[in-house]
């Protein structure tokens, strides 16, 4: 009888530990399900895979932030999906970041800037606060960097014209050659150190806006 009791206790302890480990590893995904079920998120993170890979509920320590990142998508796709992924959810604020996928496949600056402007215009028209995270450089790619600089110059000009906040992550995580290796997991994507810096800049904007 004692052996069965010990075995039962050991099994229960194993199950509890396993559940705790599972919850810790997948806590952001679990929280995202909670945010989706609750509806009406205060904050929406909208962008490509770099946005999608952020564990935003954990990074921002909030339960009202929805990660609507779209891996592999371009600014054209962001514009087409804007109603369902942002507008219809009625957030207070939306952090937008994109452009690098457009640059990778050779979308012209004219089209890219046009799509980005339409996205930001619609967000403003719907009384949602847009915040632009400027496009992040890739590692050691001068041609890409030149295109990023052109796009970011347009975005900065738009933001200043419309009194829109923007976040320049390149100031913190890049140098003259592009994205620093210490903040990268590959040529394009960010590691946890970079996301922590990004989250810190987001929190500054949220504090400024009283959100």
Backbone as JSON, one array per atom type, in Angstrom:
{
  "sequence": "XXXXXXXXXXXXXXXXXXXXXXXXXXXXXXXXXXXXXXXXXXXXXXXXXXXXXXXXXXXXXXXXXXXXXXXXXXXXXXXXXXXXXXXXXXXXXXXXXXXXXXXXXXXXXXXXXXXXXXXXXXXXXXXXXXXXXXXXXXXXXXXXXXXXXXXXXXXXXXXXXXXXXXXXXXXXXXXXXXXXXXXXXXXXXXXXXXXXXXXXXXXXXXXXXXX",
  "N": [[0.83, -1.2, 0.0], [1.93, 1.21, 0.81], [3.87, 1.55, -1.15], [2.27, 2.02, -3.4], [1.18, 4.46, -2.67], [3.43, 6.1, -2.56], [4.18, 5.94, -5.23], [1.96, 7.14, -6.41], [2.1, 9.74, -5.38], [4.54, 10.53, -6.49], [3.9, 10.42, -9.21], [1.89, 12.39, -9.38], [3.39, 14.62, -8.64], [5.18, 14.71, -10.77], [3.4, 15.24, -12.87], [2.42, 17.77, -12.12], [4.77, 19.31, -12.2], [5.36, 19.02, -14.91], [3.16, 20.3, -16.08], [3.6, 22.88, -15.14], [6.05, 23.5, -16.39], [5.28, 23.31, -19.08], [3.37, 25.35, -19.14], [5.03, 27.54, -18.64], [6.77, 27.56, -20.87], [4.98, 27.9, -22.99], [3.6, 30.16, -22.3], [3.12, 32.67, -23.49], [1.69, 32.07, -25.83], [-0.55, 30.93, -24.66], [-1.55, 33.14, -23.27], [-2.13, 34.76, -25.45], [-4.3, 33.42, -26.56], [-6.12, 33.86, -24.53], [-6.36, 36.68, -24.66], [-7.49, 36.9, -27.21], [-9.95, 35.61, -26.84], [-11.1, 37.23, -24.9], [-11.31, 39.64, -26.26], [-11.41, 42.99, -27.77], [-8.66, 44.17, -27.57], [-6.27, 46.34, -26.06], [-3.85, 47.04, -27.16], [-2.35, 46.45, -30.29], [-0.01, 44.55, -32.0], [1.34, 44.82, -35.09], [2.61, 43.51, -37.99], [5.38, 41.98, -39.77], [7.15, 38.81, -39.76], [9.07, 39.45, -37.87], [7.75, 40.98, -36.01], [5.78, 39.07, -35.37], [7.22, 37.07, -34.05], [7.74, 38.06, -31.57], [7.25, 37.81, -28.07], [4.86, 39.19, -26.84], [2.97, 39.64, -24.75], [4.39, 38.75, -22.56], [6.76, 40.26, -22.79], [5.84, 42.89, -22.52], [4.48, 42.65, -20.22], [1.65, 42.53, -19.93], [-1.87, 41.91, -20.26], [-3.46, 42.71, -22.28], [-2.62, 42.91, -24.86], [-2.39, 42.17, -28.26], [-0.9, 39.98, -30.51], [-0.68, 40.34, -33.76], [1.02, 39.68, -35.83], [2.21, 38.92, -39.13], [3.79, 36.55, -40.61], [6.08, 36.59, -43.33], [4.63, 38.32, -44.89], [3.9, 41.23, -46.93], [3.77, 44.88, -47.24], [1.56, 45.31, -48.84], [-0.1, 43.11, -48.23], [-0.51, 43.66, -45.53], [-2.08, 45.95, -45.72], [-4.38, 44.94, -47.01], [-5.36, 43.19, -45.07], [-5.84, 44.77, -42.94], [-8.45, 45.68, -41.95], [-9.62, 43.35, -40.65], [-7.58, 42.55, -38.93], [-6.84, 44.71, -37.42], [-8.51, 47.21, -37.47], [-11.24, 46.39, -37.03], [-11.04, 45.38, -34.5], [-10.82, 47.39, -32.72], [-8.64, 48.63, -31.15], [-6.8, 50.72, -28.79], [-4.3, 51.55, -29.55], [-1.89, 50.93, -32.1], [0.95, 49.25, -33.02], [3.01, 49.39, -35.71], [4.96, 47.66, -38.09], [6.93, 47.06, -40.88], [8.02, 46.21, -44.25], [10.54, 45.09, -44.87], [10.2, 42.64, -46.14], [9.03, 43.44, -48.52], [11.18, 44.81, -49.65], [13.0, 42.73, -49.96], [11.83, 41.18, -52.0], [11.81, 42.95, -54.06], [9.91, 45.02, -54.34], [8.83, 48.19, -55.46], [9.86, 51.43, -54.23], [7.89, 53.39, -54.51], [5.43, 51.95, -54.6], [5.58, 50.55, -52.17], [5.77, 52.62, -50.25], [3.36, 53.86, -50.78], [1.48, 51.88, -50.0], [2.13, 51.71, -47.27], [1.52, 54.31, -46.41], [-1.26, 54.32, -46.86], [-2.04, 52.4, -45.0], [-1.38, 53.64, -42.52], [-2.9, 55.98, -42.76], [-5.52, 54.93, -42.7], [-5.6, 53.81, -40.14], [-5.39, 56.09, -38.55], [-7.71, 57.43, -39.4], [-9.64, 55.85, -38.24], [-9.55, 56.49, -35.61], [-7.59, 55.29, -34.07], [-4.51, 55.03, -32.42], [-1.59, 55.21, -34.21], [1.68, 53.77, -34.13], [4.82, 53.81, -35.47], [7.27, 51.42, -36.02], [10.34, 51.81, -37.23], [11.74, 50.38, -40.21], [13.9, 47.64, -39.85], [17.39, 47.19, -40.3], [19.0, 44.65, -42.3], [21.59, 42.14, -41.83], [24.78, 43.0, -42.97], [24.17, 43.81, -45.71], [24.4, 45.89, -48.07], [22.83, 46.87, -50.24], [20.19, 46.31, -49.49], [20.16, 47.83, -47.14], [20.31, 50.43, -48.14], [17.82, 50.67, -49.38], [16.19, 50.38, -47.13], [16.9, 52.69, -45.72], [15.83, 54.65, -47.42], [13.06, 54.05, -47.3], [12.63, 54.41, -44.53], [13.21, 57.14, -44.25], [11.04, 58.23, -45.61], [8.99, 57.32, -43.87], [9.62, 58.61, -41.45], [9.24, 61.25, -42.24], [6.47, 61.2, -42.8], [5.47, 60.59, -40.24], [6.27, 62.84, -38.76], [4.82, 64.81, -40.06], [2.2, 64.09, -39.41], [2.1, 63.97, -36.7], [2.78, 61.53, -35.45], [4.05, 58.98, -33.41], [7.27, 57.41, -33.6], [9.49, 54.57, -33.55], [12.89, 54.01, -33.48], [14.63, 51.41, -33.88], [17.03, 50.73, -35.04], [18.9, 52.5, -34.12], [19.69, 51.43, -31.72], [20.35, 48.72, -32.17], [21.79, 48.36, -34.47], [24.6, 49.04, -36.7], [26.93, 50.77, -38.84], [27.15, 48.8, -40.75], [24.82, 47.41, -40.71], [22.33, 45.3, -39.13], [23.43, 44.32, -35.95], [25.36, 41.47, -35.03], [25.13, 40.57, -32.41], [22.51, 41.0, -31.75], [20.98, 39.43, -33.33], [19.38, 36.5, -34.74], [19.54, 35.45, -37.19], [20.15, 36.59, -40.54], [18.13, 38.49, -40.65], [16.27, 38.35, -38.51], [15.42, 38.86, -35.0], [16.95, 38.51, -31.73], [16.38, 37.65, -28.21], [17.51, 39.71, -26.68], [17.32, 41.94, -28.35], [14.54, 42.13, -28.6], [13.86, 42.82, -25.99], [14.91, 45.4, -25.81], [13.32, 46.65, -27.73], [10.77, 46.31, -26.54], [11.16, 47.94, -24.31], [11.26, 50.47, -25.54], [8.69, 50.58, -26.58], [7.2, 50.6, -24.21], [7.89, 53.13, -23.27], [6.53, 54.76, -25.08], [3.88, 53.98, -24.54], [3.64, 54.84, -21.9], [3.92, 57.58, -22.29], [1.61, 58.09, -23.75], [-0.27, 57.49, -21.9], [-1.35, 54.92, -21.66]],
  "CA": [[0.0, 0.0, 0.0], [2.82, 2.36, 0.9], [4.51, 1.71, -2.46], [1.3, 2.65, -4.28], [1.04, 5.85, -2.23], [4.63, 6.8, -3.0], [4.1, 6.03, -6.69], [0.92, 8.12, -6.73], [2.65, 11.07, -5.06], [5.57, 10.82, -7.49], [3.23, 10.69, -10.49], [1.24, 13.69, -9.27], [4.45, 15.64, -8.65], [5.66, 14.78, -12.15], [2.38, 15.91, -13.68], [2.39, 19.18, -11.73], [5.99, 19.92, -12.74], [5.22, 19.05, -16.37], [2.19, 21.35, -16.4], [4.27, 24.17, -14.88], [7.04, 23.71, -17.45], [4.51, 23.56, -20.3], [2.79, 26.69, -19.01], [6.1, 28.54, -18.75], [7.27, 27.59, -22.24], [3.94, 28.36, -23.92], [2.77, 31.15, -21.6], [2.69, 33.74, -24.37], [0.64, 31.54, -26.69], [-1.74, 30.78, -23.81], [-2.06, 34.49, -23.02], [-2.71, 35.26, -26.69], [-5.63, 32.81, -26.65], [-6.94, 34.59, -23.55], [-6.63, 38.02, -25.21], [-8.4, 36.73, -28.34], [-11.27, 35.27, -26.3], [-11.61, 38.4, -24.17], [-11.64, 40.65, -27.26], [-11.1, 44.4, -27.51], [-7.32, 44.42, -27.04], [-5.85, 47.74, -26.0], [-2.66, 47.19, -28.0], [-2.14, 45.45, -31.34], [1.28, 44.52, -32.67], [1.0, 44.48, -36.47], [3.81, 43.54, -38.81], [5.8, 40.73, -40.39], [7.62, 37.76, -38.85], [9.84, 40.03, -36.77], [6.72, 41.27, -35.01], [5.1, 37.83, -34.98], [8.06, 36.25, -33.17], [7.83, 38.68, -30.25], [6.36, 37.31, -27.01], [4.53, 40.53, -26.4], [2.32, 39.69, -23.43], [5.46, 38.6, -21.59], [7.7, 41.38, -22.91], [5.21, 44.11, -22.02], [3.86, 42.3, -18.93], [0.27, 42.98, -20.02], [-2.81, 40.91, -20.77], [-4.36, 43.37, -23.23], [-1.87, 43.13, -26.09], [-2.61, 41.09, -29.23], [0.13, 39.84, -31.53], [-1.24, 40.03, -35.07], [2.08, 39.62, -36.82], [1.91, 38.09, -40.3], [5.07, 36.14, -41.18], [6.22, 36.49, -44.77], [3.74, 39.23, -45.6], [4.41, 42.54, -47.36], [2.87, 45.98, -46.9], [0.3, 45.1, -49.58], [-0.92, 42.2, -47.43], [-0.91, 44.37, -44.31], [-3.18, 46.85, -46.08], [-5.58, 44.15, -47.29], [-5.84, 42.52, -43.85], [-5.96, 45.77, -41.88], [-9.75, 45.7, -41.27], [-9.84, 42.2, -39.76], [-6.49, 42.37, -37.96], [-6.65, 45.91, -36.58], [-9.62, 48.17, -37.39], [-12.45, 45.8, -36.44], [-10.77, 44.99, -33.1], [-10.95, 48.64, -31.95], [-7.63, 48.87, -30.11], [-6.44, 52.12, -28.57], [-3.01, 51.86, -30.17], [-1.38, 49.87, -32.97], [2.37, 49.36, -33.38], [3.13, 48.88, -37.09], [6.33, 47.52, -38.6], [7.01, 46.22, -42.07], [8.82, 46.74, -45.34], [11.74, 44.33, -45.26], [9.81, 41.62, -47.11], [8.87, 44.14, -49.8], [12.52, 45.09, -50.17], [13.61, 41.44, -50.33], [11.29, 40.69, -53.28], [11.99, 43.97, -55.08], [8.79, 45.96, -54.49], [9.35, 49.55, -55.64], [9.62, 52.37, -53.13], [6.62, 54.07, -54.74], [4.33, 51.07, -54.16], [5.74, 50.26, -50.74], [5.42, 53.82, -49.49], [1.93, 54.06, -50.97], [0.76, 50.94, -49.13], [2.38, 52.09, -45.88], [0.74, 55.53, -46.16], [-2.67, 53.93, -46.78], [-2.22, 51.72, -43.71], [-1.35, 54.62, -41.44], [-4.06, 56.86, -42.94], [-6.73, 54.23, -42.24], [-5.53, 53.68, -38.68], [-5.72, 57.42, -38.02], [-9.12, 57.72, -39.7], [-10.47, 55.06, -37.34], [-9.32, 56.97, -34.24], [-6.62, 54.41, -33.41], [-3.19, 55.67, -32.39], [-0.54, 54.39, -34.83], [3.08, 54.0, -33.8], [5.64, 53.14, -36.48], [8.64, 50.97, -35.75], [11.06, 51.93, -38.5], [12.22, 49.11, -40.75], [15.2, 47.27, -39.28], [18.39, 46.74, -41.27], [19.5, 43.27, -42.31], [23.03, 42.06, -41.6], [25.77, 43.03, -44.05], [23.52, 43.85, -47.01], [24.38, 47.32, -48.42], [21.71, 47.2, -51.14], [18.99, 46.32, -48.64], [20.28, 48.96, -46.22], [19.98, 51.64, -48.88], [16.36, 50.69, -49.53], [15.63, 50.62, -45.79], [17.1, 54.11, -45.42], [14.86, 55.42, -48.21], [11.74, 53.83, -46.72], [12.57, 55.03, -43.21], [13.14, 58.59, -44.44], [9.63, 58.5, -45.91], [8.18, 57.09, -42.67], [9.9, 59.69, -40.5], [8.57, 62.45, -42.77], [5.03, 61.01, -42.57], [5.21, 60.67, -38.8], [6.41, 64.24, -38.33], [3.7, 65.56, -40.64], [0.93, 63.69, -38.82], [2.27, 63.88, -35.24], [2.76, 60.1, -35.12], [5.28, 58.51, -32.77], [7.98, 56.3, -34.25], [10.57, 53.94, -32.79], [14.04, 53.71, -34.33], [15.42, 50.34, -33.26], [18.37, 50.69, -35.62], [19.77, 53.31, -33.27], [20.16, 50.6, -30.61], [20.77, 47.36, -32.49], [22.5, 48.31, -35.74], [25.72, 49.96, -36.91], [27.06, 51.19, -40.24], [27.06, 47.64, -41.64], [23.48, 46.82, -40.6], [21.97, 44.66, -37.86], [24.58, 43.74, -35.25], [25.25, 40.03, -34.78], [24.75, 40.32, -31.01], [21.06, 41.14, -31.61], [20.36, 38.69, -34.43], [19.41, 35.04, -34.8], [19.95, 35.2, -38.57], [20.39, 37.84, -41.26], [17.0, 39.41, -40.57], [15.42, 38.25, -37.32], [15.98, 39.37, -33.75], [17.02, 37.63, -30.55], [15.67, 38.15, -27.03], [18.1, 41.0, -26.27], [16.74, 42.98, -29.2], [13.12, 42.29, -28.24], [13.79, 43.54, -24.72], [15.12, 46.82, -26.13], [12.1, 47.07, -28.43], [9.71, 46.42, -25.54], [11.44, 49.13, -23.51], [10.85, 51.64, -26.31], [7.22, 50.55, -26.63], [6.7, 51.04, -22.9], [8.04, 54.58, -23.2], [5.43, 55.35, -25.85], [2.65, 53.73, -23.79], [3.63, 55.75, -20.75], [3.69, 58.94, -22.81], [0.21, 58.17, -24.2], [-1.15, 57.17, -20.79], [-2.05, 53.66, -21.97]],
  "C": [[0.87, 1.26, 0.0], [3.51, 2.64, -0.44], [3.57, 2.41, -3.44], [1.14, 4.13, -3.96], [2.23, 6.69, -2.72], [4.6, 7.0, -4.52], [3.08, 7.08, -7.12], [1.41, 9.55, -6.5], [3.68, 11.49, -6.12], [4.95, 11.17, -8.84], [2.57, 12.06, -10.48], [2.26, 14.83, -9.32], [4.99, 15.83, -10.05], [4.69, 15.54, -13.04], [2.33, 17.41, -13.39], [3.59, 19.92, -12.31], [5.89, 20.06, -14.25], [4.28, 20.16, -16.81], [2.83, 22.73, -16.22], [5.27, 24.5, -15.98], [6.35, 24.05, -18.77], [3.94, 24.98, -20.29], [3.82, 27.78, -19.18], [6.57, 28.69, -20.19], [6.25, 28.23, -23.18], [3.06, 29.45, -23.32], [2.28, 32.25, -22.53], [1.58, 33.29, -25.31], [-0.66, 31.38, -25.9], [-2.38, 32.14, -23.56], [-2.69, 35.07, -24.28], [-4.11, 34.68, -26.92], [-6.6, 33.55, -25.73], [-7.32, 35.96, -24.09], [-7.64, 37.92, -26.35], [-9.82, 36.44, -27.86], [-11.91, 36.47, -25.61], [-12.05, 39.48, -25.14], [-11.24, 42.04, -26.84], [-9.72, 44.62, -26.89], [-7.0, 45.9, -27.05], [-4.75, 48.01, -27.01], [-2.65, 46.08, -29.06], [-0.74, 45.64, -31.91], [1.04, 43.99, -34.08], [2.25, 44.6, -37.34], [4.13, 42.17, -39.37], [6.31, 39.74, -39.35], [8.42, 38.32, -37.67], [8.9, 40.46, -35.64], [6.11, 39.99, -34.48], [5.9, 37.02, -33.97], [8.24, 36.86, -31.78], [6.83, 38.09, -29.27], [5.83, 38.51, -26.23], [3.82, 40.6, -25.06], [3.37, 39.55, -22.33], [6.38, 39.81, -21.61], [7.14, 42.66, -22.31], [4.53, 43.9, -20.67], [2.43, 42.83, -18.87], [-0.59, 41.86, -20.59], [-3.79, 41.52, -21.78], [-3.65, 43.69, -24.54], [-2.03, 41.92, -27.01], [-1.52, 41.13, -30.3], [-0.52, 39.41, -32.84], [-0.18, 40.15, -36.15], [1.76, 38.62, -37.91], [3.21, 37.69, -40.98], [5.03, 36.05, -42.7], [5.42, 37.49, -45.57], [4.42, 40.57, -45.91], [3.42, 43.63, -46.96], [1.54, 45.88, -47.65], [-0.64, 44.21, -48.76], [-1.4, 42.87, -46.14], [-2.1, 45.28, -44.57], [-4.47, 46.06, -46.3], [-6.19, 43.56, -46.02], [-6.05, 43.49, -42.7], [-7.34, 45.77, -41.2], [-9.92, 44.57, -40.25], [-8.8, 42.1, -38.65], [-6.25, 43.57, -37.05], [-7.96, 46.69, -36.4], [-10.82, 47.59, -36.64], [-12.28, 45.38, -34.99], [-10.78, 46.2, -32.16], [-9.91, 48.8, -30.83], [-7.44, 50.37, -29.88], [-5.22, 52.51, -29.39], [-2.54, 50.65, -30.99], [0.06, 50.17, -33.33], [2.58, 48.65, -34.71], [4.6, 48.78, -37.47], [6.33, 46.6, -39.81], [7.97, 46.82, -43.08], [9.96, 45.86, -45.8], [11.39, 43.22, -46.26], [9.59, 42.22, -48.48], [10.24, 44.35, -50.46], [13.18, 43.8, -50.68], [13.13, 40.96, -51.7], [11.27, 41.77, -54.36], [10.79, 44.87, -55.33], [9.36, 47.38, -54.57], [9.04, 50.42, -54.43], [8.25, 53.05, -53.29], [5.45, 53.23, -54.25], [4.39, 50.83, -52.66], [5.31, 51.44, -49.89], [3.93, 54.12, -49.6], [1.1, 53.16, -50.08], [0.91, 51.35, -47.66], [1.56, 53.33, -45.51], [-0.74, 55.19, -46.0], [-2.97, 53.23, -45.46], [-2.33, 52.73, -42.58], [-2.53, 55.59, -41.53], [-5.32, 56.21, -42.38], [-6.75, 54.07, -40.72], [-5.92, 55.0, -38.03], [-7.19, 57.74, -38.21], [-10.07, 56.99, -38.75], [-10.19, 55.35, -35.86], [-8.49, 56.0, -33.41], [-5.27, 55.11, -33.48], [-2.18, 54.76, -33.1], [0.83, 54.76, -34.27], [3.9, 53.17, -34.79], [6.95, 52.7, -35.86], [9.36, 50.97, -37.09], [11.63, 50.58, -38.91], [13.65, 48.85, -40.3], [16.13, 46.79, -40.4], [18.59, 45.23, -41.19], [21.01, 43.31, -42.07], [23.8, 42.12, -42.92], [25.15, 42.95, -45.45], [23.37, 45.32, -47.43], [23.2, 47.72, -49.3], [20.4, 47.29, -50.36], [18.99, 47.53, -47.72], [19.9, 50.27, -46.89], [18.47, 51.78, -49.05], [15.67, 50.97, -48.19], [15.74, 52.1, -45.43], [16.08, 54.99, -46.17], [13.45, 55.29, -47.63], [11.61, 54.53, -45.37], [12.52, 56.55, -43.28], [11.71, 59.01, -44.76], [8.77, 58.38, -44.66], [8.39, 58.19, -41.63], [9.19, 60.97, -40.94], [7.07, 62.36, -42.53], [4.69, 61.21, -41.1], [5.29, 62.11, -38.29], [5.27, 65.1, -38.85], [2.39, 65.31, -39.89], [1.0, 63.52, -37.3], [2.13, 62.43, -34.75], [4.11, 59.72, -34.51], [5.94, 57.43, -33.63], [9.14, 55.84, -33.38], [11.68, 53.57, -33.77], [14.92, 52.68, -33.63], [16.84, 50.28, -33.8], [19.37, 51.47, -34.79], [20.42, 52.45, -32.18], [20.83, 49.3, -31.06], [21.53, 47.23, -33.81], [23.7, 49.24, -35.73], [25.81, 50.26, -38.4], [26.96, 50.03, -41.23], [25.67, 46.99, -41.63], [23.24, 46.24, -39.22], [23.19, 44.0, -37.22], [24.33, 42.27, -34.93], [24.78, 39.73, -33.36], [23.25, 40.44, -30.77], [20.28, 40.3, -32.61], [20.39, 37.18, -34.21], [19.73, 34.57, -36.22], [20.13, 36.56, -39.24], [19.35, 38.92, -40.96], [16.33, 39.47, -39.21], [16.18, 38.52, -36.02], [16.02, 38.32, -32.65], [16.35, 38.32, -29.36], [16.21, 39.5, -26.56], [17.5, 42.15, -27.06], [15.27, 43.22, -28.85], [12.96, 43.03, -26.92], [13.99, 45.04, -24.92], [13.87, 47.39, -26.79], [10.96, 47.28, -27.43], [9.91, 47.64, -24.65], [11.02, 50.4, -24.22], [9.33, 51.72, -26.44], [6.64, 51.05, -25.31], [6.84, 52.55, -22.7], [6.91, 55.29, -23.91], [4.1, 55.16, -25.08], [2.53, 54.64, -22.58], [3.33, 57.18, -21.19], [2.23, 59.15, -23.19], [-0.77, 57.9, -23.06], [-1.96, 55.91, -20.99], [-1.48, 52.52, -21.13]]
}
